[in-house]
Amino acid sequence: MQNKVLIANRGEIAVRIIRACKELGIPCVAVYSTADKESLHVKFADEAICIGGPKSKDSYLNMNNIISAAIATGCNAIHPGYGFLSENEKFAEIVKKCNIKFIGPNHELISKVGNKAMAKQIAKMAYVPVVEGSDGVVKDANSGLKIANSIGYPILIKAVNGGGGKGISIVRSKAEFKKIFETTCMEAEANFGDKSVYIEKFIENPRHIEVQIIADANGNIVHLGERDCSVQRRNQKLVEEAPSPFVNNTLRKKLGQAAINIAKQVNYESVGTIEFIVDKSGNFYFIEMNTRLQVEHPVTEFVTGIDIVKEQIKIAYGQELSFKQEDIILKGHAIECRINAEDPTNYFCPSPGMIKNLVLPGGNGIRLDTHIYSNYQVPPYYDSMLAKVIVYGSTRKEALRKMRCALEEFIIEGIKTNVEFQYILMHNKDFVRGVYDTSFINHFIETGKVI
């Protein structure tokens, strides 16, 4: 049977996967909701098939429709991208039972490490430090309150199957615990179909550092260095860079080895990301593992020269890694800015609508991952991300200057976006110095200080 991939996603990541498939000579099929009929991924794929109405539950979260589309179009593999069903163990299991390859780890691995409470236990077994918290899922608010009181406030309540910054709440006192617990459970169920949550101690103002790993079916596991994802708003990443301006070579080696130790503990296969928080003294703690492609993978591709999506697809089709750990040398510096359809002057309220005029940035070392074009209608049903601007320079200073130039060139008219906000951020004196943590954006928004 000829290899053929169905891409169970939308937007810029669907376009990214289509390009990887075409470079590998593999035909690909796009799926789309009725709201995405005119989206770029539909136009770029070899084939496209509608899988339901505009709401995610009727289309991109509809397992039966997606698998039926794969079978109807003769696909022998499904790439889930990120978000939606990418870390859904039930979906991965059904795909396997239908004799279709799931481009990602198998459902058993997703169950083990995708479940954030279970992943912490695996990290402990690998002798990797973890943040103090509950031993697994918290069954109800009363049980959670006892755990929170014993740990001490502030604490985090986190969805077991969470991702993308959703299903995470900070609780700073006993008085507000039960209300926030119930709200977080409802948010978890609404976004991930599972209301299960766990609790961990909230470490104030850490760096959010993640390590990209890639592993084949023969036990070869390599890490591709770290990314700094500390610039966040409401737990949603806004800017990512590689390597981290905070991480020195000694810490880099420790983080990389910790990531590999966790992956070895479960015989991991496919691409994945091990996420850590790092305090001001350089102490690091495992927080979760993502069993999928990350939004910010391009910065790692720039500094390593590895096409992560192509490697992920090749691994799914049984190929070995073509490189070893000693082959991975980090060169230069890369920065990614997420461009969202939102209004920074109005509490970052989403801004769907028609893009009337579009001018895209370009030049040496500038990459744009997007699905938008002039006269594209941005739908109100999905994540607000429109594009990712990724730049590469021989130094961080050069990368910063390139990002400023790229954002200055980027024009999107007809809707509100955060392009100007990102441009101002690239001039902030603390960001320029690399002195920031996960509290940085809140302070930046409050003060608006720039150079």
FIVEXDREN-361831 format. One line per 2 residues: number of its first residue (from 0); their letters; for each residue x, y, z of N, C-alpha, C. Coordinates in steps of 0.05 Angstrom, whole numbers. Example, Ala and Ser with C-alpha at 12.3 -4.5 7.8 and 13.67 -1.06 7.14 Angstrom:
<recs>
0) as) 264,-114,156,246,-90,156,264,-66,156; 257,-45,142,273,-21,143,258,1,157;
</recs>
This chain:
<recs>
0) mq) 17,-24,0,0,0,0,18,25,0; 11,44,-17,26,69,-18,22,85,8;
2) nk) 44,96,18,41,114,41,25,138,35; 7,145,53,-11,168,49,-20,178,76;
4) vl) -17,204,81,-22,215,108,-46,233,108; -64,228,128,-86,247,133,-77,265,156;
6) ia) -81,291,152,-73,310,173,-98,319,188; -99,310,213,-123,314,230,-120,340,245;
8) nr) -117,362,231,-114,388,244,-120,410,224; -115,435,231,-121,458,215,-99,479,217;
10) ge) -103,501,203,-86,524,207,-57,520,199; -40,535,213,-11,535,205,2,509,209;
12) ia) -6,493,229,8,467,233,0,448,212; -24,449,201,-32,432,179,-16,438,154;
14) vr) -11,464,149,5,472,127,34,462,130; 44,465,155,71,456,161,74,426,155;
16) ii) 55,410,163,57,381,159,54,374,130; 37,388,115,34,384,87,60,388,72;
18) ra) 75,409,79,100,414,67,120,392,72; 120,382,97,138,360,104,132,335,88;
20) ck) 106,329,86,98,305,70,106,308,41; 103,331,30,110,335,2,140,332,-3;
22) el) 156,342,16,185,339,14,193,309,16; 177,294,30,183,265,33,170,249,10;
24) gi) 155,262,-8,142,248,-30,118,232,-21; 105,240,1,82,225,11,57,241,5;
26) pc) 37,230,-9,12,244,-13,-2,250,14; -17,272,15,-30,279,40,-58,289,35;
28) va) -75,285,56,-103,292,55,-109,312,78; -121,334,71,-129,354,92,-158,348,100;
30) vy) -164,352,125,-192,352,134,-199,381,141; -224,387,139,-233,415,146,-261,415,155;
32) st) -267,435,172,-295,440,181,-308,458,160; -334,462,162,-347,479,143,-337,508,146;
34) ad) -327,516,169,-316,542,173,-289,546,161; -275,524,155,-248,525,144,-246,517,115;
36) ke) -269,518,101,-270,510,73,-249,525,56; -244,550,62,-226,567,46,-198,570,58;
38) sl) -192,553,79,-166,556,92,-144,546,74; -120,556,79,-97,550,62,-90,520,62;
40) hv) -93,507,84,-85,478,85,-103,462,67; -127,471,63,-146,457,44,-136,460,16;
42) kf) -126,483,9,-116,489,-18,-90,475,-24; -73,471,-4,-46,461,-8,-44,430,-9;
44) ad) -63,417,4,-62,388,5,-68,375,-22; -60,350,-25,-67,335,-50,-96,330,-52;
46) ea) -109,325,-29,-138,321,-27,-148,335,-2; -174,340,-2,-186,351,22,-214,340,26;
48) ic) -222,337,51,-248,325,56,-261,339,81; -286,346,79,-300,359,101,-308,338,122;
50) ig) -304,346,147,-310,327,169,-330,337,189; -344,359,182,-365,368,201,-368,398,203;
52) gp) -385,406,221,-391,434,226,-369,450,238; -374,476,243,-352,494,252,-342,488,280;
54) ks) -359,479,298,-350,474,325,-331,450,326; -310,453,342,-289,432,344,-301,404,349;
56) kd) -321,403,367,-332,377,374,-345,363,351; -354,379,331,-367,368,307,-348,361,285;
58) sy) -323,369,288,-304,366,265,-276,356,275; -260,374,285,-232,367,292,-230,349,317;
60) ln) -251,348,332,-252,329,355,-270,305,351; -280,303,326,-298,281,319,-282,258,309;
62) mn) -276,239,327,-259,216,320,-270,199,297; -296,193,299,-308,176,278,-306,189,250;
64) ni) -311,215,249,-310,228,223,-282,229,212; -262,234,230,-234,235,221,-225,208,211;
66) is) -230,187,226,-221,160,218,-236,151,193; -262,158,191,-277,151,167,-265,165,142;
68) aa) -256,190,146,-243,205,125,-217,192,116; -202,182,136,-176,169,129,-181,144,113;
70) ia) -201,128,121,-207,103,107,-218,109,79; -235,129,77,-248,136,51,-228,145,31;
72) tg) -206,158,40,-186,169,22,-161,151,19; -162,128,31,-140,108,28,-115,116,43;
74) cn) -117,130,66,-93,137,81,-85,114,100; -59,111,103,-49,90,121,-36,103,146;
76) ai) -38,129,148,-27,143,172,-43,169,177; -44,176,203,-57,201,211,-37,217,228;
78) hp) -33,242,220,-17,261,236,-35,280,250; -34,280,277,-53,296,292,-44,325,297;
80) gy) -19,332,290,-10,359,295,-7,364,324; -17,387,334,-17,393,363,-45,402,370;
82) gf) -52,400,396,-79,407,404,-99,386,394; -125,392,396,-146,374,387,-141,346,398;
84) ls) -137,326,380,-135,298,388,-106,288,390; -87,306,390,-59,298,388,-49,282,412;
86) en) -61,287,435,-53,272,459,-76,256,471; -95,248,454,-118,233,462,-112,203,459;
88) ek) -108,189,481,-101,161,480,-122,144,467; -148,151,471,-170,136,459,-168,137,429;
90) fa) -163,162,419,-161,166,390,-138,149,379; -115,151,392,-91,136,382,-97,106,382;
92) ei) -112,96,402,-118,68,403,-137,59,381; -157,76,376,-176,69,354,-162,70,327;
94) vk) -145,89,323,-130,91,298,-114,65,293; -101,56,314,-85,31,312,-103,7,305;
96) kc) -126,5,318,-145,-17,314,-155,-17,285; -155,6,273,-164,9,245,-141,4,225;
98) ni) -118,-6,236,-94,-12,219,-84,13,205; -85,35,219,-75,61,210,-53,70,229;
100) kf) -30,80,218,-9,90,235,-17,116,248; -11,118,274,-15,144,288,13,156,289;
102) ig) 16,179,277,43,192,276,47,207,303; 58,191,321,62,199,348,66,174,364;
104) pn) 70,176,391,73,152,407,47,136,408; 49,111,415,25,94,416,8,102,440;
106) he) -16,91,440,-36,100,461,-27,93,489; -11,71,492,-2,64,518,18,84,529;
108) li) 36,94,512,55,115,520,41,141,526; 21,148,510,6,172,515,-8,171,542;
110) sk) -19,147,548,-32,142,574,-13,146,597; 12,137,593,32,138,615,42,166,619;
112) vg) 53,178,598,67,203,602,50,227,595; 29,223,579,11,245,573,-6,252,597;
114) nk) -11,232,614,-25,237,639,-5,250,658; -9,276,664,11,291,678,17,282,706;
116) am) -4,271,719,1,260,746,18,235,745; 13,218,726,28,193,723,57,200,714;
118) ak) 59,220,697,86,228,687,104,236,710; 93,249,730,110,257,753,121,233,767;
120) qi) 106,212,769,115,187,782,138,175,765; 135,176,739,156,166,721,181,182,724;
122) ak) 179,208,726,202,225,730,217,218,756; 201,213,777,213,205,802,229,179,799;
124) ma) 218,160,784,231,135,780,257,139,764; 258,160,748,282,166,733,301,184,748;
126) yv) 295,189,774,311,205,792,314,234,782; 292,244,770,290,271,762,273,287,782;
128) pv) 283,310,792,268,325,812,240,334,801; 220,333,818,193,342,811,183,362,832;
130) ve) 164,377,824,152,396,843,134,381,862; 135,389,888,118,376,908,88,379,901;
132) gs) 73,357,905,45,359,898,30,333,905; 6,330,893,-11,307,898,1,282,885;
134) dg) -4,259,897,4,234,884,-18,224,866; -19,235,842,-39,228,823,-63,246,823;
136) vv) -85,236,812,-110,252,809,-122,258,836; -132,282,839,-147,291,863,-176,285,859;
138) kd) -188,268,876,-215,258,870,-237,279,874; -233,298,893,-254,318,898,-242,342,912;
140) an) -258,363,915,-249,388,927,-239,385,956; -253,369,971,-245,365,999,-218,352,1002;
142) sg) -214,332,985,-187,318,985,-166,337,976; -172,353,956,-153,372,946,-146,394,966;
144) lk) -166,402,981,-161,423,1002,-142,413,1023; -144,388,1031,-125,376,1051,-97,376,1040;
146) ia) -94,369,1014,-67,368,1002,-56,396,1000; -72,415,991,-63,443,989,-55,454,1015;
148) ns) -70,448,1036,-63,459,1063,-37,447,1073; -31,422,1066,-7,409,1075,18,419,1059;
150) ig) 14,425,1033,36,435,1017,42,464,1024; 21,479,1027,23,508,1032,19,524,1006;
152) yp) 6,547,1009,-1,564,986,22,582,979; 22,590,953,4,585,931,8,557,919;
154) il) -13,547,907,-12,521,893,-24,523,865; -18,504,848,-30,502,822,-50,479,820;
156) ik) -73,483,808,-91,461,801,-89,458,771; -82,433,762,-76,429,734,-92,406,722;
158) av) -103,409,699,-117,388,685,-97,365,678; -105,341,684,-88,318,679,-81,315,649;
160) ng) -100,321,632,-96,319,603,-95,346,590; -85,366,606,-85,394,596,-63,399,576;
162) gg) -64,423,565,-44,432,546,-52,460,535; -33,473,523,-38,499,511,-45,521,531;
164) gk) -37,517,556,-43,537,577,-71,536,588; -87,517,579,-115,515,589,-115,494,612;
166) gi) -135,498,630,-138,479,652,-117,482,674; -107,507,677,-87,512,698,-97,536,715;
168) si) -98,533,741,-107,555,758,-88,558,782; -84,583,791,-68,588,815,-87,593,838;
170) vr) -82,581,860,-97,585,885,-78,596,906; -85,619,917,-67,632,936,-76,631,965;
172) sk) -101,621,969,-110,619,997,-131,597,1000; -134,588,1024,-154,567,1031,-182,575,1023;
174) ae) -188,601,1027,-215,611,1023,-225,608,994; -206,610,975,-214,609,947,-211,581,934;
176) fk) -201,562,950,-193,536,938,-217,522,924; -239,518,939,-260,501,928,-273,512,903;
178) ki) -276,538,903,-289,551,879,-271,548,855; -245,553,858,-226,550,836,-223,521,828;
180) fe) -224,503,847,-222,474,841,-244,466,822; -269,473,829,-292,465,812,-290,479,785;
182) tt) -282,504,784,-280,518,758,-259,505,740; -237,497,752,-215,484,736,-224,457,725;
184) cm) -239,442,742,-249,416,733,-268,420,709; -285,440,710,-304,445,688,-289,453,663;
186) ea) -268,470,666,-252,479,643,-237,455,631; -227,437,648,-213,413,639,-232,395,622;
188) ea) -256,391,632,-275,374,618,-284,387,592; -287,413,592,-296,427,567,-275,426,545;
190) nf) -249,428,553,-228,430,534,-215,403,527; -216,384,546,-202,359,541,-219,334,545;
192) gd) -244,338,551,-262,315,555,-257,299,580; -242,310,599,-235,296,623,-231,317,645;
194) ks) -247,315,666,-246,335,688,-224,329,709; -209,308,705,-189,301,725,-167,322,728;
196) vy) -160,328,753,-139,348,758,-120,338,779; -97,350,781,-78,345,803,-68,371,814;
198) ie) -53,369,836,-44,394,850,-14,393,852; -1,416,849,27,418,855,33,446,866;
200) kf) 56,448,880,64,473,892,71,492,870; 62,517,873,68,538,854,94,552,861;
202) ie) 114,549,843,139,562,848,138,590,835; 142,610,851,139,638,841,161,645,821;
204) np) 153,656,799,171,669,780,194,652,770; 189,627,761,211,611,751,215,616,721;
206) rh) 235,604,709,238,602,680,223,577,671; 210,578,648,197,554,637,215,545,614;
208) ie) 229,523,619,249,512,600,240,484,591; 240,479,565,232,453,555,254,441,538;
210) vq) 256,415,538,276,401,522,262,384,501; 270,388,476,259,372,453,274,345,452;
212) ii) 259,323,451,271,297,447,259,284,422; 274,265,412,264,249,389,275,221,391;
214) ad) 258,201,388,266,174,393,254,155,372; 269,135,363,258,116,343,251,90,357;
216) an) 241,71,341,231,46,352,253,27,362; 278,34,356,301,17,363,315,27,388;
218) gn) 303,45,403,314,54,428,334,76,426; 337,88,402,355,111,399,341,136,408;
220) iv) 351,150,428,338,174,438,359,197,438; 351,219,427,368,243,425,353,267,434;
222) hl) 366,285,448,354,310,455,365,332,437; 349,352,430,357,373,412,360,400,426;
224) ge) 369,399,451,373,424,465,347,434,477; 349,458,489,327,469,504,315,493,489;
226) rd) 290,500,497,276,524,489,268,539,514; 269,565,513,259,582,535,231,592,528;
228) cs) 212,584,543,184,591,538,172,607,560; 188,623,574,179,637,598,161,661,592;
230) vq) 162,671,567,145,694,561,117,684,555; 100,686,576,73,675,575,52,695,585;
232) rr) 28,692,574,5,707,585,-17,688,590; -26,686,615,-47,667,623,-39,639,615;
234) nq) -14,632,620,-2,606,615,-1,599,585; -6,619,568,-3,615,539,24,627,531;
236) kl) 40,612,517,66,622,508,62,643,486; 78,664,488,78,685,467,103,687,451;
238) ve) 126,682,465,152,684,452,168,660,462; 183,647,444,201,625,451,227,629,438;
240) ea) 249,621,451,275,623,439,293,599,445; 312,595,427,331,573,431,358,582,422;
242) ps) 379,577,438,378,567,464,368,588,485; 364,579,509,355,598,530,378,616,538;
244) pf) 373,642,541,394,661,550,402,656,579; 386,640,593,391,635,622,407,610,627;
246) vn) 405,591,608,417,564,612,446,564,604; 464,556,622,492,553,615,497,524,606;
248) nt) 521,518,598,528,492,587,524,469,608; 531,475,633,528,455,654,499,448,658;
250) lr) 482,468,661,454,464,665,441,451,640; 451,458,616,441,447,591,445,417,591;
252) kk) 468,408,598,474,379,599,457,365,619; 452,377,642,435,364,663,406,362,653;
254) lg) 396,383,641,368,383,631,366,362,608; 385,361,590,384,342,568,385,314,578;
256) qa) 402,308,597,404,281,608,379,273,623; 367,292,638,343,287,653,320,280,633;
258) ai) 319,294,611,298,289,591,301,261,579; 326,254,572,331,228,561,325,206,581;
260) ni) 332,210,607,326,190,627,296,185,630; 280,205,628,251,202,630,241,186,605;
262) ak) 251,193,581,243,180,557,251,150,558; 275,144,568,284,117,570,267,101,589;
264) qv) 258,114,610,242,100,631,217,87,619; 207,98,597,182,88,585,186,77,557;
266) ny) 212,75,548,218,66,521,203,84,500; 206,110,503,191,129,487,198,126,457;
268) es) 179,131,440,182,132,411,167,155,399; 179,169,381,168,193,367,181,218,378;
270) vg) 170,241,370,180,266,382,165,272,407; 177,287,425,164,294,450,179,317,463;
272) ti) 167,329,483,179,351,497,177,347,527; 200,349,541,200,348,570,201,376,581;
274) ef) 182,384,597,181,411,607,189,413,636; 205,434,641,216,438,668,210,467,676;
276) iv) 210,472,702,212,499,712,239,501,726; 252,524,723,279,528,734,278,553,752;
278) dk) 287,550,777,287,573,794,312,590,790; 313,612,804,334,632,800,362,621,806;
280) sg) 363,599,822,389,587,829,397,565,810; 380,560,790,387,539,771,377,512,778;
282) nf) 361,510,800,349,484,807,326,479,788; 324,455,777,303,450,758,285,427,768;
284) yf) 259,428,759,239,409,768,222,401,744; 218,376,740,201,366,719,172,374,724;
286) ie) 158,383,704,129,389,708,111,373,690; 119,367,665,102,351,648,117,343,622;
288) mn) 105,324,608,115,316,582,93,318,561; 100,330,539,81,331,517,88,311,496;
290) tr) 69,293,490,74,271,471,66,278,443; 74,301,434,65,311,408,85,332,398;
292) lq) 80,341,374,95,364,363,88,389,378; 107,407,383,102,432,397,99,455,378;
294) ve) 83,474,385,80,498,369,107,511,363; 125,511,382,150,525,380,173,508,369;
296) hp) 167,486,356,188,469,345,206,483,325; 197,504,311,215,516,291,241,528,302;
298) vt) 240,538,327,265,550,337,287,529,341; 278,505,348,297,482,351,307,473,324;
300) ef) 289,474,304,298,467,277,319,486,266; 316,511,273,336,531,264,363,526,276;
302) vt) 365,521,302,391,520,315,404,492,313; 389,472,305,400,445,302,402,436,273;
304) gi) 386,448,255,386,439,227,370,413,223; 355,405,243,339,380,241,310,388,234;
306) di) 298,375,214,270,378,207,254,359,225; 243,369,247,230,353,267,205,339,256;
308) vk) 190,352,239,165,340,229,172,317,210; 191,321,192,199,299,174,210,275,190;
310) eq) 226,281,210,236,259,227,213,244,241; 194,259,250,171,247,264,156,228,245;
312) ik) 152,236,220,138,220,201,154,195,194; 180,199,190,197,176,183,198,155,205;
314) ia) 199,164,230,198,146,253,172,130,253; 150,143,247,124,129,247,124,107,225;
316) yg) 138,111,204,140,91,182,163,72,186; 175,71,211,194,51,218,223,57,213;
318) qe) 230,81,205,258,88,199,273,95,225; 299,89,225,316,96,248,325,126,245;
320) ls) 332,137,269,344,164,268,370,163,252; 374,184,236,397,185,219,420,200,233;
322) fk) 417,207,259,437,222,273,438,212,302; 461,218,315,465,211,343,468,236,360;
324) qe) 469,232,386,471,255,404,496,272,398; 519,259,392,543,274,387,542,291,361;
326) di) 522,284,344,519,299,319,504,326,323; 490,328,346,474,352,352,491,374,363;
328) il) 495,395,348,510,419,357,492,443,353; 487,457,375,471,481,373,487,504,361;
330) kg) 476,516,340,489,538,327,471,562,325; 481,586,333,465,610,330,443,612,350;
332) ha) 424,629,343,401,635,361,376,639,345; 353,629,355,327,632,341,306,642,361;
334) ie) 289,658,351,267,670,367,241,666,351; 219,659,365,193,657,353,173,675,367;
336) cr) 158,690,351,136,706,362,109,695,351; 91,690,369,64,681,360,47,706,354;
338) in) 35,706,330,18,728,322,-11,718,324; -26,732,341,-53,724,347,-74,745,338;
340) ae) -98,735,331,-120,753,325,-133,761,351; -122,782,363,-132,792,389,-125,821,392;
342) dp) -139,834,410,-136,863,413,-122,869,440; -96,875,440,-81,880,464,-91,904,480;
344) tn) -105,923,466,-115,947,479,-142,941,492; -154,917,488,-180,910,500,-178,883,513;
346) yf) -159,881,532,-155,857,548,-150,832,530; -137,836,507,-130,814,489,-155,799,480;
348) cp) -177,813,476,-202,801,467,-198,790,439; -208,766,433,-205,754,406,-217,773,385;
350) sp) -205,772,361,-213,790,339,-216,775,313; -237,759,310,-242,745,285,-252,765,264;
352) gm) -252,757,239,-261,775,217,-246,771,192; -250,789,173,-238,788,147,-211,803,146;
354) ik) -190,789,137,-164,802,132,-166,816,105; -165,842,106,-169,858,81,-143,863,66;
356) nl) -121,865,81,-96,869,68,-74,855,84; -56,842,70,-35,827,83,-8,831,70;
358) vl) 12,839,86,39,841,76,56,824,95; 70,804,83,85,785,99,115,792,99;
360) pg) 128,789,122,157,795,124,173,773,109; 198,780,103,216,761,90,244,770,93;
362) gn) 262,754,81,291,761,83,307,737,94; 333,740,93,351,719,103,346,713,132;
364) gi) 342,687,139,339,680,167,311,686,178; 292,691,161,265,697,171,245,676,159;
366) rl) 231,663,177,212,642,169,184,649,179; 164,644,163,137,650,171,120,625,168;
368) dt) 109,615,189,90,593,188,62,604,192; 45,601,171,18,613,173,-1,600,153;
370) hi) -26,605,157,-47,595,138,-64,618,128; -56,643,133,-73,665,126,-65,677,99;
372) ys) -83,693,87,-78,707,62,-98,730,60; -94,748,41,-112,771,38,-140,760,32;
374) ny) -160,772,44,-188,765,42,-195,738,56; -177,729,73,-183,705,89,-201,713,113;
376) qv) -221,697,117,-240,701,139,-230,686,164; -221,700,184,-212,687,209,-237,678,225;
378) pp) -241,652,229,-265,643,242,-263,647,272; -287,649,286,-287,654,315,-286,629,332;
380) yy) -283,605,319,-288,580,333,-263,567,345; -239,577,337,-214,562,344,-194,581,358;
382) ds) -171,570,363,-149,585,375,-143,610,358; -135,631,370,-132,657,356,-106,660,341;
384) ml) -88,640,342,-62,643,329,-65,644,299; -53,664,287,-53,668,258,-28,659,245;
386) ak) -5,664,259,21,659,246,42,657,268; 65,646,260,89,646,276,111,659,260;
388) vi) 123,679,271,147,692,258,171,680,273; 189,667,258,213,655,269,237,667,255;
390) vy) 256,676,271,280,687,259,305,673,270; 326,674,254,352,661,261,375,680,257;
392) gs) 392,682,277,416,698,274,440,684,286; 464,692,280,488,680,291,491,685,321;
394) tr) 478,707,330,477,714,359,449,722,366; 444,723,392,417,731,402,412,760,394;
396) ke) 433,777,395,430,805,387,421,807,358; 433,791,341,426,792,313,397,782,309;
398) al) 390,761,323,363,750,321,342,770,330; 348,785,351,330,805,361,325,827,340;
400) rk) 347,836,327,345,856,307,329,847,283; 333,821,275,317,810,253,287,809,260;
402) mr) 282,801,285,253,799,293,240,827,292; 254,847,301,243,874,299,237,882,271;
404) ca) 256,876,253,252,882,224,228,867,213; 226,841,220,204,825,210,177,834,219;
406) le) 175,841,245,150,851,256,142,878,244; 162,895,239,157,921,227,146,918,199;
408) ef) 154,897,185,144,892,157,116,879,157; 109,865,179,85,849,179,60,867,182;
410) ii) 44,867,162,19,883,162,-5,865,159; -23,867,178,-49,852,176,-71,873,181;
412) eg) -86,879,161,-108,898,163,-135,885,162; -154,896,176,-182,886,177,-189,874,204;
414) ik) -170,865,219,-174,854,245,-152,864,264; -157,862,290,-137,869,310,-118,846,313;
416) tn) -92,852,317,-72,831,322,-52,842,343; -35,824,352,-15,831,372,13,837,359;
418) ve) 14,843,333,39,848,320,54,871,333; 40,893,337,52,917,350,61,911,378;
420) fq) 45,896,393,52,888,420,78,872,420; 81,854,402,105,838,400,129,856,392;
422) yi) 124,875,375,146,893,367,156,909,390; 138,919,406,145,934,431,160,916,450;
424) lm) 150,892,453,163,872,471,192,867,463; 197,866,437,225,861,427,244,884,434;
426) hn) 233,907,444,250,930,451,251,933,482; 237,916,496,237,918,525,265,913,536;
428) kd) 275,930,553,303,929,562,309,903,577; 290,892,592,295,867,606,295,843,587;
430) fv) 277,843,568,277,822,548,302,822,532; 311,846,524,336,848,508,359,837,524;
432) rg) 359,841,550,381,831,567,378,801,573; 355,790,566,349,762,572,342,757,601;
434) vy) 334,779,615,327,777,643,296,777,645; 285,754,646,256,751,648,248,724,660;
436) dt) 224,721,668,213,696,678,184,694,671; 169,675,683,141,672,675,123,694,684;
438) sf) 133,712,702,117,735,711,122,759,693; 140,757,674,149,780,658,127,794,643;
440) in) 110,779,629,89,792,613,70,808,630; 61,797,652,43,812,669,55,839,678;
442) hf) 81,838,685,94,863,692,97,882,668; 103,870,646,106,885,621,80,899,614;
444) ie) 58,885,615,32,897,608,25,919,628; 32,915,653,25,935,674,41,961,670;
446) tg) 67,958,663,84,981,661,88,992,633; 88,973,613,92,981,585,119,993,580;
448) kv) 138,987,597,165,999,595,181,988,571; 192,1005,555,210,997,534,235,1013,536;
450) i) 255,1007,518,280,1021,519,276,1051,511;
</recs>
